[in-house]
Amino acid sequence: MSDRGILFLFSLLIVLACLGASAWLVVSGQAATVDGLFLLLTCLLIALAFLLYVVFMIHRAMEAAKPVARPKAAAPAKTPAVAAP
C-alpha cells in the first residue's frame, strides 16, 4: 500500500476516534464542565482538520483520474476575399 493510502486510512481513524471521544464527552456529561468543554472543542477541531485533509486527498485523486481534455485542432484561417476593381 502506498504512503498516501496509509495516510488516508490514518486520517479516517483519527476522525472517527475524535468524533467518538466527543460523543462520549457529551453522553457522560463531562462536556458540561469548562475542562470538558475545552476537551470537546479540541476533539472537534482535530477531527475537522483531519477531515479537511481527507477531502483534499479525495479531490486530488479525482483530478488525477479525470481525462485530460485535448484542445481541438485550429481551423484554418479564412482569408477575406478581395474585390476585383
PDB file of N, CA, C and O in Angstrom, chain B, residues numbered from 101:
ATOM      1  N   MET B 101       0.859  -1.175   0.000  1.00  0.00           N
ATOM      2  CA  MET B 101       0.000   0.000   0.000  1.00  0.00           C
ATOM      3  C   MET B 101       0.901   1.233   0.000  1.00  0.00           C
ATOM      4  O   MET B 101       1.960   1.256   0.628  1.00  0.00           O
ATOM      5  N   SER B 102       0.454   2.241  -0.714  1.00  0.00           N
ATOM      6  CA  SER B 102       1.265   3.445  -0.830  1.00  0.00           C
ATOM      7  C   SER B 102       1.179   4.277   0.453  1.00  0.00           C
ATOM      8  O   SER B 102       0.324   4.049   1.308  1.00  0.00           O
ATOM      9  N   ASP B 103       2.076   5.232   0.559  1.00  0.00           N
ATOM     10  CA  ASP B 103       2.079   6.098   1.733  1.00  0.00           C
ATOM     11  C   ASP B 103       0.838   6.982   1.779  1.00  0.00           C
ATOM     12  O   ASP B 103       0.369   7.336   2.861  1.00  0.00           O
ATOM     13  N   ARG B 104       0.302   7.340   0.614  1.00  0.00           N
ATOM     14  CA  ARG B 104      -0.924   8.144   0.599  1.00  0.00           C
ATOM     15  C   ARG B 104      -2.119   7.343   1.103  1.00  0.00           C
ATOM     16  O   ARG B 104      -2.997   7.881   1.778  1.00  0.00           O
ATOM     17  N   GLY B 105      -2.147   6.059   0.773  1.00  0.00           N
ATOM     18  CA  GLY B 105      -3.221   5.205   1.259  1.00  0.00           C
ATOM     19  C   GLY B 105      -3.178   5.044   2.764  1.00  0.00           C
ATOM     20  O   GLY B 105      -4.210   5.054   3.433  1.00  0.00           O
ATOM     21  N   ILE B 106      -1.966   4.894   3.291  1.00  0.00           N
ATOM     22  CA  ILE B 106      -1.814   4.765   4.749  1.00  0.00           C
ATOM     23  C   ILE B 106      -2.212   6.069   5.439  1.00  0.00           C
ATOM     24  O   ILE B 106      -2.880   6.043   6.473  1.00  0.00           O
ATOM     25  N   LEU B 107      -1.808   7.202   4.877  1.00  0.00           N
ATOM     26  CA  LEU B 107      -2.203   8.495   5.447  1.00  0.00           C
ATOM     27  C   LEU B 107      -3.712   8.698   5.398  1.00  0.00           C
ATOM     28  O   LEU B 107      -4.298   9.262   6.321  1.00  0.00           O
ATOM     29  N   PHE B 108      -4.338   8.235   4.315  1.00  0.00           N
ATOM     30  CA  PHE B 108      -5.789   8.343   4.192  1.00  0.00           C
ATOM     31  C   PHE B 108      -6.482   7.532   5.283  1.00  0.00           C
ATOM     32  O   PHE B 108      -7.386   8.029   5.955  1.00  0.00           O
ATOM     33  N   LEU B 109      -6.055   6.284   5.454  1.00  0.00           N
ATOM     34  CA  LEU B 109      -6.665   5.431   6.482  1.00  0.00           C
ATOM     35  C   LEU B 109      -6.385   5.962   7.889  1.00  0.00           C
ATOM     36  O   LEU B 109      -7.258   5.914   8.756  1.00  0.00           O
ATOM     37  N   PHE B 110      -5.178   6.463   8.116  1.00  0.00           N
ATOM     38  CA  PHE B 110      -4.847   7.022   9.426  1.00  0.00           C
ATOM     39  C   PHE B 110      -5.703   8.252   9.724  1.00  0.00           C
ATOM     40  O   PHE B 110      -6.159   8.439  10.852  1.00  0.00           O
ATOM     41  N   SER B 111      -5.917   9.085   8.709  1.00  0.00           N
ATOM     42  CA  SER B 111      -6.739  10.277   8.901  1.00  0.00           C
ATOM     43  C   SER B 111      -8.183   9.906   9.221  1.00  0.00           C
ATOM     44  O   SER B 111      -8.812  10.526  10.080  1.00  0.00           O
ATOM     45  N   LEU B 112      -8.710   8.891   8.528  1.00  0.00           N
ATOM     46  CA  LEU B 112     -10.063   8.435   8.837  1.00  0.00           C
ATOM     47  C   LEU B 112     -10.155   7.881  10.252  1.00  0.00           C
ATOM     48  O   LEU B 112     -11.149   8.101  10.944  1.00  0.00           O
ATOM     49  N   LEU B 113      -9.125   7.166  10.683  1.00  0.00           N
ATOM     50  CA  LEU B 113      -9.097   6.618  12.040  1.00  0.00           C
ATOM     51  C   LEU B 113      -9.099   7.742  13.076  1.00  0.00           C
ATOM     52  O   LEU B 113      -9.811   7.655  14.077  1.00  0.00           O
ATOM     53  N   ILE B 114      -8.326   8.775  12.851  1.00  0.00           N
ATOM     54  CA  ILE B 114      -8.272   9.904  13.779  1.00  0.00           C
ATOM     55  C   ILE B 114      -9.607  10.635  13.825  1.00  0.00           C
ATOM     56  O   ILE B 114     -10.063  11.030  14.899  1.00  0.00           O
ATOM     57  N   VAL B 115     -10.237  10.818  12.666  1.00  0.00           N
ATOM     58  CA  VAL B 115     -11.538  11.489  12.633  1.00  0.00           C
ATOM     59  C   VAL B 115     -12.562  10.691  13.427  1.00  0.00           C
ATOM     60  O   VAL B 115     -13.309  11.258  14.225  1.00  0.00           O
ATOM     61  N   LEU B 116     -12.601   9.392  13.218  1.00  0.00           N
ATOM     62  CA  LEU B 116     -13.558   8.549  13.945  1.00  0.00           C
ATOM     63  C   LEU B 116     -13.266   8.534  15.445  1.00  0.00           C
ATOM     64  O   LEU B 116     -14.195   8.560  16.253  1.00  0.00           O
ATOM     65  N   ALA B 117     -12.000   8.493  15.823  1.00  0.00           N
ATOM     66  CA  ALA B 117     -11.644   8.485  17.242  1.00  0.00           C
ATOM     67  C   ALA B 117     -12.036   9.807  17.907  1.00  0.00           C
ATOM     68  O   ALA B 117     -12.544   9.811  19.028  1.00  0.00           O
ATOM     69  N   CYS B 118     -11.806  10.909  17.232  1.00  0.00           N
ATOM     70  CA  CYS B 118     -12.161  12.217  17.799  1.00  0.00           C
ATOM     71  C   CYS B 118     -13.670  12.386  17.914  1.00  0.00           C
ATOM     72  O   CYS B 118     -14.163  12.921  18.906  1.00  0.00           O
ATOM     73  N   LEU B 119     -14.400  11.933  16.908  1.00  0.00           N
ATOM     74  CA  LEU B 119     -15.854  12.029  16.984  1.00  0.00           C
ATOM     75  C   LEU B 119     -16.409  11.105  18.066  1.00  0.00           C
ATOM     76  O   LEU B 119     -17.378  11.448  18.743  1.00  0.00           O
ATOM     77  N   GLY B 120     -15.799   9.941  18.226  1.00  0.00           N
ATOM     78  CA  GLY B 120     -16.209   9.040  19.302  1.00  0.00           C
ATOM     79  C   GLY B 120     -15.931   9.622  20.671  1.00  0.00           C
ATOM     80  O   GLY B 120     -16.758   9.505  21.576  1.00  0.00           O
ATOM     81  N   ALA B 121     -14.773  10.250  20.837  1.00  0.00           N
ATOM     82  CA  ALA B 121     -14.442  10.882  22.112  1.00  0.00           C
ATOM     83  C   ALA B 121     -15.385  12.055  22.398  1.00  0.00           C
ATOM     84  O   ALA B 121     -15.775  12.285  23.542  1.00  0.00           O
ATOM     85  N   SER B 122     -15.741  12.785  21.352  1.00  0.00           N
ATOM     86  CA  SER B 122     -16.675  13.904  21.529  1.00  0.00           C
ATOM     87  C   SER B 122     -18.049  13.394  21.957  1.00  0.00           C
ATOM     88  O   SER B 122     -18.683  13.966  22.844  1.00  0.00           O
ATOM     89  N   ALA B 123     -18.499  12.327  21.326  1.00  0.00           N
ATOM     90  CA  ALA B 123     -19.794  11.753  21.702  1.00  0.00           C
ATOM     91  C   ALA B 123     -19.756  11.238  23.143  1.00  0.00           C
ATOM     92  O   ALA B 123     -20.723  11.407  23.886  1.00  0.00           O
ATOM     93  N   TRP B 124     -18.659  10.621  23.535  1.00  0.00           N
ATOM     94  CA  TRP B 124     -18.520  10.108  24.898  1.00  0.00           C
ATOM     95  C   TRP B 124     -18.538  11.256  25.920  1.00  0.00           C
ATOM     96  O   TRP B 124     -19.132  11.126  26.990  1.00  0.00           O
ATOM     97  N   LEU B 125     -17.897  12.355  25.592  1.00  0.00           N
ATOM     98  CA  LEU B 125     -17.897  13.512  26.492  1.00  0.00           C
ATOM     99  C   LEU B 125     -19.307  14.072  26.674  1.00  0.00           C
ATOM    100  O   LEU B 125     -19.682  14.473  27.775  1.00  0.00           O
ATOM    101  N   VAL B 126     -20.074  14.098  25.607  1.00  0.00           N
ATOM    102  CA  VAL B 126     -21.438  14.625  25.694  1.00  0.00           C
ATOM    103  C   VAL B 126     -22.349  13.656  26.449  1.00  0.00           C
ATOM    104  O   VAL B 126     -23.127  14.069  27.308  1.00  0.00           O
ATOM    105  N   VAL B 127     -22.246  12.368  26.124  1.00  0.00           N
ATOM    106  CA  VAL B 127     -23.123  11.366  26.753  1.00  0.00           C
ATOM    107  C   VAL B 127     -22.823  11.229  28.243  1.00  0.00           C
ATOM    108  O   VAL B 127     -23.745  11.089  29.046  1.00  0.00           O
ATOM    109  N   SER B 128     -21.561  11.268  28.618  1.00  0.00           N
ATOM    110  CA  SER B 128     -21.201  11.092  30.025  1.00  0.00           C
ATOM    111  C   SER B 128     -21.429  12.361  30.849  1.00  0.00           C
ATOM    112  O   SER B 128     -21.361  12.317  32.078  1.00  0.00           O
ATOM    113  N   GLY B 129     -21.695  13.474  30.196  1.00  0.00           N
ATOM    114  CA  GLY B 129     -21.955  14.714  30.911  1.00  0.00           C
ATOM    115  C   GLY B 129     -20.710  15.500  31.260  1.00  0.00           C
ATOM    116  O   GLY B 129     -20.800  16.523  31.939  1.00  0.00           O
ATOM    117  N   GLN B 130     -19.569  15.055  30.821  1.00  0.00           N
ATOM    118  CA  GLN B 130     -18.333  15.774  31.130  1.00  0.00           C
ATOM    119  C   GLN B 130     -18.196  17.051  30.312  1.00  0.00           C
ATOM    120  O   GLN B 130     -17.402  17.924  30.660  1.00  0.00           O
ATOM    121  N   ALA B 131     -18.960  17.171  29.229  1.00  0.00           N
ATOM    122  CA  ALA B 131     -18.880  18.375  28.404  1.00  0.00           C
ATOM    123  C   ALA B 131     -19.541  19.569  29.084  1.00  0.00           C
ATOM    124  O   ALA B 131     -19.458  20.691  28.584  1.00  0.00           O
ATOM    125  N   ALA B 132     -20.203  19.337  30.230  1.00  0.00           N
ATOM    126  CA  ALA B 132     -20.868  20.428  30.940  1.00  0.00           C
ATOM    127  C   ALA B 132     -19.878  21.253  31.758  1.00  0.00           C
ATOM    128  O   ALA B 132     -20.191  22.374  32.156  1.00  0.00           O
ATOM    129  N   THR B 133     -18.687  20.711  32.012  1.00  0.00           N
ATOM    130  CA  THR B 133     -17.683  21.463  32.769  1.00  0.00           C
ATOM    131  C   THR B 133     -16.823  22.265  31.805  1.00  0.00           C
ATOM    132  O   THR B 133     -16.843  22.026  30.597  1.00  0.00           O
ATOM    133  N   VAL B 134     -16.084  23.195  32.331  1.00  0.00           N
ATOM    134  CA  VAL B 134     -15.211  24.022  31.494  1.00  0.00           C
ATOM    135  C   VAL B 134     -14.106  23.173  30.874  1.00  0.00           C
ATOM    136  O   VAL B 134     -13.795  23.320  29.692  1.00  0.00           O
ATOM    137  N   ASP B 135     -13.515  22.288  31.669  1.00  0.00           N
ATOM    138  CA  ASP B 135     -12.456  21.429  31.141  1.00  0.00           C
ATOM    139  C   ASP B 135     -13.008  20.478  30.082  1.00  0.00           C
ATOM    140  O   ASP B 135     -12.373  20.251  29.052  1.00  0.00           O
ATOM    141  N   GLY B 136     -14.181  19.931  30.336  1.00  0.00           N
ATOM    142  CA  GLY B 136     -14.790  19.031  29.366  1.00  0.00           C
ATOM    143  C   GLY B 136     -15.175  19.738  28.081  1.00  0.00           C
ATOM    144  O   GLY B 136     -15.047  19.177  26.993  1.00  0.00           O
ATOM    145  N   LEU B 137     -15.644  20.964  28.209  1.00  0.00           N
ATOM    146  CA  LEU B 137     -15.994  21.739  27.021  1.00  0.00           C
ATOM    147  C   LEU B 137     -14.754  22.048  26.193  1.00  0.00           C
ATOM    148  O   LEU B 137     -14.790  21.976  24.965  1.00  0.00           O
ATOM    149  N   PHE B 138     -13.661  22.390  26.861  1.00  0.00           N
ATOM    150  CA  PHE B 138     -12.410  22.642  26.148  1.00  0.00           C
ATOM    151  C   PHE B 138     -11.929  21.374  25.456  1.00  0.00           C
ATOM    152  O   PHE B 138     -11.461  21.435  24.319  1.00  0.00           O
ATOM    153  N   LEU B 139     -12.036  20.233  26.117  1.00  0.00           N
ATOM    154  CA  LEU B 139     -11.640  18.962  25.511  1.00  0.00           C
ATOM    155  C   LEU B 139     -12.547  18.615  24.333  1.00  0.00           C
ATOM    156  O   LEU B 139     -12.073  18.106  23.318  1.00  0.00           O
ATOM    157  N   LEU B 140     -13.832  18.882  24.458  1.00  0.00           N
ATOM    158  CA  LEU B 140     -14.778  18.632  23.376  1.00  0.00           C
ATOM    159  C   LEU B 140     -14.431  19.483  22.154  1.00  0.00           C
ATOM    160  O   LEU B 140     -14.388  18.973  21.034  1.00  0.00           O
ATOM    161  N   LEU B 141     -14.185  20.763  22.365  1.00  0.00           N
ATOM    162  CA  LEU B 141     -13.831  21.639  21.247  1.00  0.00           C
ATOM    163  C   LEU B 141     -12.503  21.239  20.604  1.00  0.00           C
ATOM    164  O   LEU B 141     -12.340  21.340  19.388  1.00  0.00           O
ATOM    165  N   THR B 142     -11.565  20.790  21.419  1.00  0.00           N
ATOM    166  CA  THR B 142     -10.282  20.341  20.888  1.00  0.00           C
ATOM    167  C   THR B 142     -10.462  19.093  20.023  1.00  0.00           C
ATOM    168  O   THR B 142      -9.874  18.995  18.946  1.00  0.00           O
ATOM    169  N   CYS B 143     -11.263  18.150  20.485  1.00  0.00           N
ATOM    170  CA  CYS B 143     -11.528  16.936  19.702  1.00  0.00           C
ATOM    171  C   CYS B 143     -12.209  17.273  18.382  1.00  0.00           C
ATOM    172  O   CYS B 143     -11.857  16.720  17.340  1.00  0.00           O
ATOM    173  N   LEU B 144     -13.173  18.169  18.423  1.00  0.00           N
ATOM    174  CA  LEU B 144     -13.870  18.536  17.195  1.00  0.00           C
ATOM    175  C   LEU B 144     -12.958  19.286  16.227  1.00  0.00           C
ATOM    176  O   LEU B 144     -13.074  19.118  15.013  1.00  0.00           O
ATOM    177  N   LEU B 145     -12.062  20.103  16.747  1.00  0.00           N
ATOM    178  CA  LEU B 145     -11.129  20.833  15.891  1.00  0.00           C
ATOM    179  C   LEU B 145     -10.138  19.882  15.220  1.00  0.00           C
ATOM    180  O   LEU B 145      -9.832  20.037  14.038  1.00  0.00           O
ATOM    181  N   ILE B 146      -9.643  18.909  15.960  1.00  0.00           N
ATOM    182  CA  ILE B 146      -8.725  17.924  15.374  1.00  0.00           C
ATOM    183  C   ILE B 146      -9.449  17.103  14.311  1.00  0.00           C
ATOM    184  O   ILE B 146      -8.897  16.836  13.244  1.00  0.00           O
ATOM    185  N   ALA B 147     -10.688  16.705  14.605  1.00  0.00           N
ATOM    186  CA  ALA B 147     -11.466  15.949  13.625  1.00  0.00           C
ATOM    187  C   ALA B 147     -11.686  16.768  12.362  1.00  0.00           C
ATOM    188  O   ALA B 147     -11.600  16.233  11.257  1.00  0.00           O
ATOM    189  N   LEU B 148     -11.967  18.046  12.508  1.00  0.00           N
ATOM    190  CA  LEU B 148     -12.177  18.918  11.352  1.00  0.00           C
ATOM    191  C   LEU B 148     -10.906  19.041  10.516  1.00  0.00           C
ATOM    192  O   LEU B 148     -10.969  18.993   9.287  1.00  0.00           O
ATOM    193  N   ALA B 149      -9.760  19.200  11.165  1.00  0.00           N
ATOM    194  CA  ALA B 149      -8.501  19.344  10.438  1.00  0.00           C
ATOM    195  C   ALA B 149      -8.187  18.076   9.634  1.00  0.00           C
ATOM    196  O   ALA B 149      -7.800  18.165   8.469  1.00  0.00           O
ATOM    197  N   PHE B 150      -8.348  16.914  10.240  1.00  0.00           N
ATOM    198  CA  PHE B 150      -8.069  15.678   9.523  1.00  0.00           C
ATOM    199  C   PHE B 150      -9.122  15.415   8.448  1.00  0.00           C
ATOM    200  O   PHE B 150      -8.801  14.850   7.403  1.00  0.00           O
ATOM    201  N   LEU B 151     -10.362  15.811   8.684  1.00  0.00           N
ATOM    202  CA  LEU B 151     -11.403  15.633   7.682  1.00  0.00           C
ATOM    203  C   LEU B 151     -11.147  16.516   6.466  1.00  0.00           C
ATOM    204  O   LEU B 151     -11.387  16.093   5.335  1.00  0.00           O
ATOM    205  N   LEU B 152     -10.666  17.727   6.682  1.00  0.00           N
ATOM    206  CA  LEU B 152     -10.316  18.602   5.555  1.00  0.00           C
ATOM    207  C   LEU B 152      -9.182  18.002   4.728  1.00  0.00           C
ATOM    208  O   LEU B 152      -9.166  18.128   3.504  1.00  0.00           O
ATOM    209  N   TYR B 153      -8.236  17.350   5.400  1.00  0.00           N
ATOM    210  CA  TYR B 153      -7.145  16.691   4.690  1.00  0.00           C
ATOM    211  C   TYR B 153      -7.674  15.519   3.863  1.00  0.00           C
ATOM    212  O   TYR B 153      -7.220  15.302   2.739  1.00  0.00           O
ATOM    213  N   VAL B 154      -8.618  14.771   4.402  1.00  0.00           N
ATOM    214  CA  VAL B 154      -9.209  13.654   3.662  1.00  0.00           C
ATOM    215  C   VAL B 154      -9.948  14.171   2.432  1.00  0.00           C
ATOM    216  O   VAL B 154      -9.824  13.599   1.349  1.00  0.00           O
ATOM    217  N   VAL B 155     -10.707  15.235   2.589  1.00  0.00           N
ATOM    218  CA  VAL B 155     -11.428  15.816   1.454  1.00  0.00           C
ATOM    219  C   VAL B 155     -10.443  16.312   0.400  1.00  0.00           C
ATOM    220  O   VAL B 155     -10.682  16.135  -0.795  1.00  0.00           O
ATOM    221  N   PHE B 156      -9.347  16.925   0.817  1.00  0.00           N
ATOM    222  CA  PHE B 156      -8.323  17.392  -0.112  1.00  0.00           C
ATOM    223  C   PHE B 156      -7.729  16.216  -0.885  1.00  0.00           C
ATOM    224  O   PHE B 156      -7.524  16.315  -2.095  1.00  0.00           O
ATOM    225  N   MET B 157      -7.453  15.112  -0.204  1.00  0.00           N
ATOM    226  CA  MET B 157      -6.884  13.946  -0.867  1.00  0.00           C
ATOM    227  C   MET B 157      -7.863  13.350  -1.870  1.00  0.00           C
ATOM    228  O   MET B 157      -7.455  12.917  -2.947  1.00  0.00           O
ATOM    229  N   ILE B 158      -9.143  13.322  -1.532  1.00  0.00           N
ATOM    230  CA  ILE B 158     -10.146  12.773  -2.441  1.00  0.00           C
ATOM    231  C   ILE B 158     -10.248  13.635  -3.698  1.00  0.00           C
ATOM    232  O   ILE B 158     -10.303  13.109  -4.810  1.00  0.00           O
ATOM    233  N   HIS B 159     -10.274  14.955  -3.524  1.00  0.00           N
ATOM    234  CA  HIS B 159     -10.361  15.844  -4.689  1.00  0.00           C
ATOM    235  C   HIS B 159      -9.118  15.738  -5.560  1.00  0.00           C
ATOM    236  O   HIS B 159      -9.213  15.778  -6.787  1.00  0.00           O
ATOM    237  N   ARG B 160      -7.959  15.603  -4.939  1.00  0.00           N
ATOM    238  CA  ARG B 160      -6.729  15.471  -5.714  1.00  0.00           C
ATOM    239  C   ARG B 160      -6.705  14.163  -6.492  1.00  0.00           C
ATOM    240  O   ARG B 160      -6.231  14.127  -7.627  1.00  0.00           O
ATOM    241  N   ALA B 161      -7.210  13.091  -5.894  1.00  0.00           N
ATOM    242  CA  ALA B 161      -7.263  11.811  -6.593  1.00  0.00           C
ATOM    243  C   ALA B 161      -8.274  11.850  -7.736  1.00  0.00           C
ATOM    244  O   ALA B 161      -8.061  11.230  -8.778  1.00  0.00           O
ATOM    245  N   MET B 162      -9.362  12.569  -7.546  1.00  0.00           N
ATOM    246  CA  MET B 162     -10.359  12.680  -8.613  1.00  0.00           C
ATOM    247  C   MET B 162      -9.825  13.493  -9.783  1.00  0.00           C
ATOM    248  O   MET B 162     -10.134  13.190 -10.935  1.00  0.00           O
ATOM    249  N   GLU B 163      -9.029  14.521  -9.507  1.00  0.00           N
ATOM    250  CA  GLU B 163      -8.440  15.318 -10.581  1.00  0.00           C
ATOM    251  C   GLU B 163      -7.431  14.499 -11.376  1.00  0.00           C
ATOM    252  O   GLU B 163      -7.336  14.643 -12.595  1.00  0.00           O
ATOM    253  N   ALA B 164      -6.678  13.640 -10.690  1.00  0.00           N
ATOM    254  CA  ALA B 164      -5.686  12.824 -11.383  1.00  0.00           C
ATOM    255  C   ALA B 164      -6.358  11.774 -12.261  1.00  0.00           C
ATOM    256  O   ALA B 164      -5.798  11.385 -13.285  1.00  0.00           O
ATOM    257  N   ALA B 165      -7.538  11.311 -11.884  1.00  0.00           N
ATOM    258  CA  ALA B 165      -8.244  10.292 -12.650  1.00  0.00           C
ATOM    259  C   ALA B 165      -9.035  10.887 -13.803  1.00  0.00           C
ATOM    260  O   ALA B 165      -9.461  10.159 -14.699  1.00  0.00           O
ATOM    261  N   LYS B 166      -9.234  12.185 -13.793  1.00  0.00           N
ATOM    262  CA  LYS B 166     -10.005  12.852 -14.846  1.00  0.00           C
ATOM    263  C   LYS B 166      -9.197  12.851 -16.142  1.00  0.00           C
ATOM    264  O   LYS B 166      -8.007  13.164 -16.116  1.00  0.00           O
ATOM    265  N   PRO B 167      -9.820  12.503 -17.286  1.00  0.00           N
ATOM    266  CA  PRO B 167      -9.076  12.522 -18.547  1.00  0.00           C
ATOM    267  C   PRO B 167      -8.689  13.947 -18.931  1.00  0.00           C
ATOM    268  O   PRO B 167      -9.430  14.900 -18.692  1.00  0.00           O
ATOM    269  N   VAL B 168      -7.533  14.061 -19.519  1.00  0.00           N
ATOM    270  CA  VAL B 168      -7.038  15.378 -19.925  1.00  0.00           C
ATOM    271  C   VAL B 168      -7.747  15.795 -21.200  1.00  0.00           C
ATOM    272  O   VAL B 168      -7.781  15.039 -22.170  1.00  0.00           O
ATOM    273  N   ALA B 169      -8.303  16.975 -21.202  1.00  0.00           N
ATOM    274  CA  ALA B 169      -9.004  17.487 -22.377  1.00  0.00           C
ATOM    275  C   ALA B 169      -7.981  18.026 -23.365  1.00  0.00           C
ATOM    276  O   ALA B 169      -7.181  18.908 -23.052  1.00  0.00           O
ATOM    277  N   ARG B 170      -8.033  17.468 -24.562  1.00  0.00           N
ATOM    278  CA  ARG B 170      -7.102  17.934 -25.588  1.00  0.00           C
ATOM    279  C   ARG B 170      -7.765  19.052 -26.375  1.00  0.00           C
ATOM    280  O   ARG B 170      -8.945  18.958 -26.715  1.00  0.00           O
ATOM    281  N   PRO B 171      -7.019  20.106 -26.667  1.00  0.00           N
ATOM    282  CA  PRO B 171      -7.619  21.201 -27.451  1.00  0.00           C
ATOM    283  C   PRO B 171      -7.906  20.731 -28.874  1.00  0.00           C
ATOM    284  O   PRO B 171      -7.164  19.929 -29.441  1.00  0.00           O
ATOM    285  N   LYS B 172      -8.982  21.238 -29.432  1.00  0.00           N
ATOM    286  CA  LYS B 172      -9.341  20.883 -30.801  1.00  0.00           C
ATOM    287  C   LYS B 172      -8.344  21.523 -31.759  1.00  0.00           C
ATOM    288  O   LYS B 172      -7.735  22.552 -31.465  1.00  0.00           O
ATOM    289  N   ALA B 173      -8.198  20.878 -32.915  1.00  0.00           N
ATOM    290  CA  ALA B 173      -7.290  21.429 -33.923  1.00  0.00           C
ATOM    291  C   ALA B 173      -7.857  22.753 -34.419  1.00  0.00           C
ATOM    292  O   ALA B 173      -9.058  22.897 -34.647  1.00  0.00           O
ATOM    293  N   ALA B 174      -6.970  23.690 -34.573  1.00  0.00           N
ATOM    294  CA  ALA B 174      -7.401  25.018 -35.005  1.00  0.00           C
ATOM    295  C   ALA B 174      -7.838  24.973 -36.462  1.00  0.00           C
ATOM    296  O   ALA B 174      -7.162  24.395 -37.313  1.00  0.00           O
ATOM    297  N   ALA B 175      -8.958  25.582 -36.723  1.00  0.00           N
ATOM    298  CA  ALA B 175      -9.457  25.636 -38.101  1.00  0.00           C
ATOM    299  C   ALA B 175      -8.569  26.595 -38.893  1.00  0.00           C
ATOM    300  O   ALA B 175      -8.087  27.596 -38.363  1.00  0.00           O
ATOM    301  N   PRO B 176      -8.363  26.275 -40.164  1.00  0.00           N
ATOM    302  CA  PRO B 176      -7.530  27.181 -40.956  1.00  0.00           C
ATOM    303  C   PRO B 176      -8.185  28.551 -41.077  1.00  0.00           C
ATOM    304  O   PRO B 176      -9.397  28.676 -41.248  1.00  0.00           O
ATOM    305  N   ALA B 177      -7.359  29.549 -40.983  1.00  0.00           N
ATOM    306  CA  ALA B 177      -7.868  30.934 -41.032  1.00  0.00           C
ATOM    307  C   ALA B 177      -8.332  31.240 -42.452  1.00  0.00           C
ATOM    308  O   ALA B 177      -7.624  30.967 -43.421  1.00  0.00           O
ATOM    309  N   LYS B 178      -9.493  31.793 -42.558  1.00  0.00           N
ATOM    310  CA  LYS B 178     -10.033  32.149 -43.872  1.00  0.00           C
ATOM    311  C   LYS B 178      -9.556  33.554 -44.228  1.00  0.00           C
ATOM    312  O   LYS B 178      -9.654  34.490 -43.434  1.00  0.00           O
ATOM    313  N   THR B 179      -9.047  33.664 -45.426  1.00  0.00           N
ATOM    314  CA  THR B 179      -8.600  34.988 -45.871  1.00  0.00           C
ATOM    315  C   THR B 179      -9.783  35.708 -46.478  1.00  0.00           C
ATOM    316  O   THR B 179     -10.557  35.122 -47.235  1.00  0.00           O
ATOM    317  N   PRO B 180      -9.919  36.953 -46.154  1.00  0.00           N
ATOM    318  CA  PRO B 180     -11.056  37.688 -46.706  1.00  0.00           C
ATOM    319  C   PRO B 180     -10.892  37.848 -48.228  1.00  0.00           C
ATOM    320  O   PRO B 180      -9.799  38.091 -48.738  1.00  0.00           O
ATOM    321  N   ALA B 181     -11.982  37.705 -48.897  1.00  0.00           N
ATOM    322  CA  ALA B 181     -11.955  37.854 -50.351  1.00  0.00           C
ATOM    323  C   ALA B 181     -11.772  39.318 -50.717  1.00  0.00           C
ATOM    324  O   ALA B 181     -12.453  40.194 -50.184  1.00  0.00           O
ATOM    325  N   VAL B 182     -10.867  39.567 -51.611  1.00  0.00           N
ATOM    326  CA  VAL B 182     -10.596  40.930 -52.057  1.00  0.00           C
ATOM    327  C   VAL B 182     -11.406  41.169 -53.329  1.00  0.00           C
ATOM    328  O   VAL B 182     -11.325  40.386 -54.276  1.00  0.00           O
ATOM    329  N   ALA B 183     -12.170  42.227 -53.350  1.00  0.00           N
ATOM    330  CA  ALA B 183     -12.991  42.526 -54.518  1.00  0.00           C
ATOM    331  C   ALA B 183     -12.107  43.043 -55.653  1.00  0.00           C
ATOM    332  O   ALA B 183     -11.213  43.865 -55.449  1.00  0.00           O
ATOM    333  N   ALA B 184     -12.385  42.537 -56.849  1.00  0.00           N
ATOM    334  CA  ALA B 184     -11.605  42.985 -58.005  1.00  0.00           C
ATOM    335  C   ALA B 184     -12.074  44.367 -58.419  1.00  0.00           C
ATOM    336  O   ALA B 184     -13.269  44.656 -58.350  1.00  0.00           O
ATOM    337  N   PRO B 185     -11.145  45.243 -58.856  1.00  0.00           N
ATOM    338  CA  PRO B 185     -11.546  46.608 -59.260  1.00  0.00           C
ATOM    339  C   PRO B 185     -12.266  46.679 -60.560  1.00  0.00           C
ATOM    340  O   PRO B 185     -12.649  47.765 -60.996  1.00  0.00           O
TER     341      PRO B 185
END
